[in-house]
Amino acid sequence: MVRKSQVMSEYGEPLDWQNDGPVDTQEVYALCRCGQSKSKPFCDGSHSQLGFESDEAADTSTFGQRKKIFEGPDIEIRDDHSLCMHSGFCGTRLTNVWNMLKESQNKEVRDEIIAMVQRCPSGTLVHALSRDAEGVEAGLPKEIAVIPDGPLWVTGGIPVQMSGGESLEIRNRVTLCRCGASSKNPLCDGTHKEIGFAG
């Protein structure tokens, strides 16, 4: 387990991720999902005292079943917006990856689209170089990253099982709610920003 945070531009736009170092853990540990633990990111049992119940509404179908395809001249973006946590890597104050597609025959633009898509922590966006090609995923380590005042970023194909026993599709990257208020638990939907979650 590590801590990771966004590197921001002078305009408050996310540019990249930085590793802020490891989190000391026991061999087995429990992580807070209700948002109220006093020892975040670890669970301290606060959910029991609060009567926290998570209505787990995450869609258990696959990315391939849910995706929409946006095509450019030399690249396509596969977009499953049900996974979006609004991290902001897909756009700048001037444009976004969908608008950039029309100029993707330009190698510099195409490379920037790829970089922006690969920084998406939730796996909402994947790129492919043709309709028949496999989606390209960034090479990410098998780890859990705690994002300040935000979700858990689970990478490297770690399985995620919901409390009812159903499993989410194993992906290279997924973001899990830590504030307890997501409408699609156990996945993050960006609500932590709206409610001012800290931890």
C-alpha positions in Angstrom: 0.0 0.0 0.0 1.2 3.5 -0.9 0.0 7.1 -1.0 -0.3 8.8 -4.4 -1.3 12.3 -5.3 -2.0 14.3 -8.4 0.6 16.7 -9.8 -1.3 19.8 -10.7 -0.6 22.6 -13.3 -0.6 26.3 -12.3 -4.2 26.3 -13.5 -5.3 23.4 -11.2 -5.3 20.8 -13.9 -4.1 17.3 -13.1 -1.0 16.5 -15.1 0.4 13.2 -13.6 0.6 11.1 -10.5 3.4 11.1 -7.9 4.2 8.4 -5.4 4.2 9.9 -1.9 5.6 6.8 -0.2 4.5 3.5 1.4 1.9 3.1 4.1 2.9 0.8 6.9 0.5 -2.1 7.2 0.2 -5.4 9.0 0.2 -8.6 6.8 -3.7 -8.5 6.9 -5.6 -5.3 7.3 -9.1 -3.8 6.9 -9.7 -0.5 5.1 -12.4 2.0 6.0 -15.3 2.3 3.6 -17.7 4.4 5.7 -15.5 7.5 5.8 -15.7 7.9 9.6 -12.7 6.0 10.9 -10.3 7.9 13.1 -7.4 5.9 11.8 -8.0 6.3 8.0 -7.3 4.6 5.7 -7.7 1.7 8.1 -11.0 0.6 9.6 -11.5 1.2 13.3 -15.0 -0.2 13.6 -16.8 3.2 13.3 -19.1 1.7 10.7 -20.6 -0.6 13.3 -21.3 2.2 15.8 -22.8 4.4 13.0 -24.9 1.6 11.5 -23.3 2.2 8.1 -24.8 0.2 5.3 -23.5 0.4 1.8 -26.1 -0.1 -1.0 -23.7 -1.6 -3.4 -25.0 -0.4 -6.8 -21.9 -1.0 -9.0 -22.7 -2.6 -12.3 -21.2 -6.1 -12.4 -21.3 -6.5 -16.2 -18.1 -6.0 -18.1 -16.3 -2.9 -19.5 -16.8 -4.4 -23.0 -20.6 -4.6 -22.5 -20.9 -1.0 -21.2 -18.4 0.9 -23.3 -19.1 3.6 -25.9 -16.6 4.0 -28.7 -15.3 7.4 -29.9 -13.2 7.2 -33.1 -10.5 9.4 -34.5 -8.4 9.1 -37.6 -5.7 7.0 -35.9 -7.0 6.1 -32.5 -10.2 5.3 -30.7 -11.3 5.9 -27.1 -13.4 3.3 -25.3 -15.4 5.0 -22.6 -17.4 3.4 -19.8 -18.6 6.5 -18.0 -20.3 4.4 -15.3 -16.8 4.1 -13.7 -16.0 7.8 -13.8 -14.8 9.4 -10.5 -14.1 12.8 -12.1 -10.3 12.8 -11.5 -9.9 15.3 -14.4 -7.1 13.7 -16.4 -9.2 13.5 -19.5 -9.3 17.3 -20.1 -7.6 20.7 -19.7 -9.0 24.2 -19.4 -8.8 24.3 -23.2 -9.9 20.9 -24.5 -10.5 17.2 -23.7 -9.6 13.8 -25.2 -12.9 13.5 -27.1 -12.4 16.9 -28.9 -8.7 16.0 -29.5 -9.7 12.9 -31.5 -10.4 14.8 -34.6 -6.7 15.8 -34.7 -5.3 12.4 -33.7 -3.6 11.9 -37.1 -1.0 14.4 -35.6 1.4 12.2 -33.6 1.9 14.8 -30.8 -1.9 15.0 -30.3 -2.3 11.2 -30.4 0.5 10.7 -27.9 -1.1 13.3 -25.5 -4.5 11.5 -25.8 -2.8 8.2 -24.9 -1.0 9.8 -21.9 -4.2 11.4 -20.6 -6.2 8.2 -21.0 -3.6 6.1 -19.3 -3.5 8.4 -16.3 -7.3 7.9 -15.7 -7.3 6.0 -12.3 -10.8 4.5 -12.6 -10.3 2.7 -15.9 -13.2 4.7 -17.4 -11.1 5.3 -20.5 -9.0 2.9 -22.6 -7.5 3.6 -26.0 -7.0 1.3 -29.0 -5.2 2.0 -32.2 -7.9 0.4 -34.4 -11.5 -0.9 -33.9 -10.3 -4.6 -34.0 -7.3 -4.0 -31.6 -7.2 -4.9 -28.0 -7.6 -1.9 -25.6 -4.2 -0.8 -24.4 -3.7 -0.6 -20.6 -0.9 1.2 -18.8 1.6 -1.1 -17.0 0.6 -0.6 -13.4 1.9 -2.4 -10.3 -0.2 -4.7 -8.1 -0.9 -2.2 -5.3 -3.5 -0.2 -3.4 -2.9 3.5 -3.4 -4.5 5.9 -1.0 -5.4 9.2 -2.7 -5.6 12.2 -0.3 -9.2 13.1 0.5 -10.2 10.6 -2.2 -10.6 7.0 -3.1 -8.5 3.9 -3.0 -6.8 3.3 -6.3 -6.5 -0.4 -6.9 -4.2 -1.5 -9.7 -2.5 -4.5 -11.2 -5.6 -6.8 -11.6 -6.4 -7.2 -7.9 -9.8 -8.9 -7.6 -12.6 -6.9 -5.9 -15.5 -8.7 -4.3 -18.7 -7.0 -3.1 -20.2 -7.8 0.3 -22.9 -9.9 -1.3 -20.3 -12.2 -2.9 -20.5 -10.8 -6.4 -17.2 -10.0 -8.0 -16.5 -7.0 -10.2 -14.7 -7.6 -13.5 -11.0 -7.8 -12.8 -9.4 -4.7 -14.3 -5.9 -3.2 -14.4 -7.3 -0.2 -12.5 -10.3 0.6 -10.4 -11.2 3.3 -7.8 -13.0 2.3 -4.6 -15.0 4.7 -2.4 -13.6 5.7 1.0 -16.1 8.4 1.9 -19.1 6.1 2.2 -21.3 8.3 0.1 -20.8 7.0 -3.5 -24.0 6.2 -5.4 -22.3 3.2 -7.0 -20.5 1.6 -4.0 -18.0 0.0 -3.8 -16.8 2.1 -6.7 -16.0 5.8 -6.3 -18.2 8.3 -8.2 -16.5 11.5 -7.1 -18.9 12.3 -4.2 -16.0 12.8 -1.9 -15.3 16.2 -3.5 -18.9 17.3 -3.1 -19.1 16.5 0.6 -15.6 17.7 1.5 -14.3 14.3 2.6 -10.9 14.5 4.3 -8.6 11.6 5.1 
